[in-house]
């Protein structure tokens, strides 16, 4: 099955992401509030593009992949408005959500988003499946665990972790749906595009995490 091939082909790329200092600190409960808010800020800037990217993918898919266009419509319905969850979490942490809304993403975040628009519009819209694989797969393994660990270490209310807590369990169901989708891909060019895009997104997502402050570092919210 192609899904298993995708996992195996991107294993080293996944390990590179998971070796990011902030991810390791988060799982160990060694993250300061400043770092968590910084993560939420960058999450807002890429999650706010999820639905537009899904729409761009659906619009450019060829007729032979009509079944995938329907799947993109389902994803859009599921993902719509999630960036507002992130802003609510920032408010619950005492951060300035409106400053984040008006601000600009870090370069690594901007590159990840712009790369996806380029791949969908210039190369192959199936590239969107590469990004979904990385982001939802990462959420399943890290989000809920990190949320529980951070809530205890930062002594924050549960309402400050809606984005992380919901995506861990939510994306578990999404990934079952995703596995069925990618296993239907029978075109080698499409499959190679998904693998290559997943590798690129793993790298760029890791760079995003590496721009975030670790314990003892300051970070100013974009204004």
QUIWO-V18144 format. One record per pair of residues at least 6 apart in sequence whose C-alpha atoms are under 8 Angstrom apart, sorted by the first residue. I is the first residue (numbers start at 1). J is the second residue. D is the distance in Angstrom with one decimal. If there is no record, write none. Layout:
i/j/d
I/J/D
I/J/D
This chain:
i/j/d
1/183/5.9
2/182/6.6
2/183/5.2
2/185/7.8
2/191/7.7
3/179/5.8
3/182/6.1
3/183/5.9
6/194/8.0
6/195/6.0
9/195/7.0
10/195/7.2
10/198/7.1
10/199/6.0
13/199/6.0
13/202/5.9
13/203/6.7
14/202/6.2
16/202/7.8
16/203/7.5
16/206/7.1
17/202/6.2
17/203/6.8
17/205/7.1
17/206/4.6
18/24/7.1
18/206/7.8
20/206/6.4
20/209/6.5
20/210/6.2
21/209/7.9
21/210/7.1
21/214/7.2
22/31/7.4
22/209/6.6
22/210/7.3
22/212/7.3
22/213/7.6
22/214/5.8
23/209/7.6
25/31/5.8
25/214/7.8
26/146/5.9
26/149/7.3
26/150/6.7
27/142/7.8
27/145/7.1
27/146/5.4
27/149/6.6
27/150/8.0
28/149/7.3
29/146/7.9
29/149/5.4
29/150/5.6
29/152/7.9
29/153/5.7
30/153/7.3
30/215/7.2
31/150/7.2
31/153/7.8
31/154/7.8
31/214/6.8
31/215/5.9
32/154/7.0
32/214/7.6
32/215/5.8
32/216/7.8
33/93/7.7
33/154/6.6
34/213/7.7
34/218/7.1
34/219/6.8
35/212/6.5
35/213/5.4
35/214/6.1
35/215/7.3
35/219/7.6
37/90/6.2
37/93/7.3
37/95/7.0
38/212/6.4
38/213/7.5
38/219/7.1
38/221/7.1
39/209/7.6
39/212/6.7
40/86/6.3
40/87/7.8
40/89/7.8
40/90/6.8
41/86/7.9
41/90/7.9
41/100/6.0
41/105/7.8
41/221/7.6
42/105/6.1
42/106/7.0
42/109/6.7
42/208/7.7
43/83/7.9
43/86/7.4
44/83/5.3
44/86/6.0
44/87/7.2
44/100/7.9
44/101/7.9
45/104/7.6
45/105/5.8
45/109/7.3
46/109/6.5
46/110/7.7
46/112/8.0
46/113/6.3
47/82/7.1
47/83/5.7
48/81/7.9
48/82/7.6
48/83/5.3
49/113/7.2
50/79/7.3
51/76/5.6
51/79/6.6
51/80/6.2
53/116/7.5
53/117/6.7
53/120/8.0
53/128/7.5
54/72/6.0
54/73/7.8
54/75/7.4
54/76/6.5
54/128/7.2
55/72/7.3
55/73/7.7
55/76/7.4
56/117/7.9
56/120/7.0
56/121/7.5
56/125/7.7
57/69/7.9
57/72/7.6
57/120/6.0
57/121/7.9
57/125/4.9
57/126/7.0
57/128/6.6
58/68/7.7
58/69/4.9
58/70/7.9
58/72/5.9
58/73/7.4
58/125/7.6
59/69/7.8
60/120/7.6
60/121/7.4
60/125/6.1
61/68/7.8
61/69/6.7
61/125/6.0
61/126/7.4
68/181/7.4
82/163/7.6
85/162/6.6
85/163/5.8
86/162/7.5
86/163/5.8
87/97/5.2
87/98/7.9
87/100/7.8
87/101/7.8
88/97/7.3
88/160/7.4
89/159/6.5
89/160/4.3
89/161/6.0
89/162/6.5
89/163/7.2
90/96/6.9
90/97/5.7
90/160/6.9
91/97/5.8
91/160/7.7
92/157/7.6
92/159/6.5
92/160/4.9
93/156/7.1
93/160/5.9
96/221/7.9
99/221/7.1
99/222/6.3
99/223/5.0
100/221/6.6
100/222/5.9
100/223/6.8
102/222/7.7
102/223/6.5
103/221/7.8
103/222/4.7
103/223/5.0
104/222/6.1
104/223/7.8
105/222/7.8
106/208/7.4
106/211/7.5
107/208/8.0
108/204/6.2
108/205/7.5
108/207/5.8
108/208/4.9
108/211/7.6
109/204/7.4
109/205/7.3
109/208/5.6
111/204/7.3
112/201/6.5
112/204/5.6
112/205/6.9
116/127/7.4
116/128/7.1
116/131/7.8
119/125/6.8
119/127/6.3
120/126/7.1
120/127/6.1
120/128/6.9
124/190/7.5
124/193/7.2
126/190/6.3
126/193/7.0
126/194/6.6
127/190/7.9
127/193/5.7
127/194/5.2
127/197/5.8
128/194/7.5
128/197/7.9
129/182/7.7
129/194/5.9
130/193/7.7
130/194/4.5
130/195/6.3
130/196/7.5
130/197/5.0
130/198/4.2
130/199/8.0
130/201/7.5
131/197/6.7
131/198/5.7
131/201/6.1
133/175/7.8
133/178/7.8
133/198/6.8
134/198/6.1
134/201/6.9
134/202/6.4
136/167/8.0
136/171/5.5
136/172/7.8
136/174/7.6
136/175/6.9
137/171/7.5
137/175/7.2
139/164/7.6
139/167/6.1
139/168/5.1
139/171/6.7
140/167/7.4
140/168/4.7
140/169/6.8
140/171/6.0
140/172/5.8
141/168/7.3
142/168/7.2
143/164/4.9
143/165/6.3
143/167/6.6
143/168/4.9
144/164/6.0
144/165/4.8
144/166/7.5
144/167/7.4
144/168/4.8
144/169/7.3
146/164/7.7
147/161/6.1
147/164/5.8
147/165/5.9
148/165/7.9
151/157/7.0
151/158/7.0
151/161/7.6
185/191/6.6
212/219/7.9
213/219/6.4
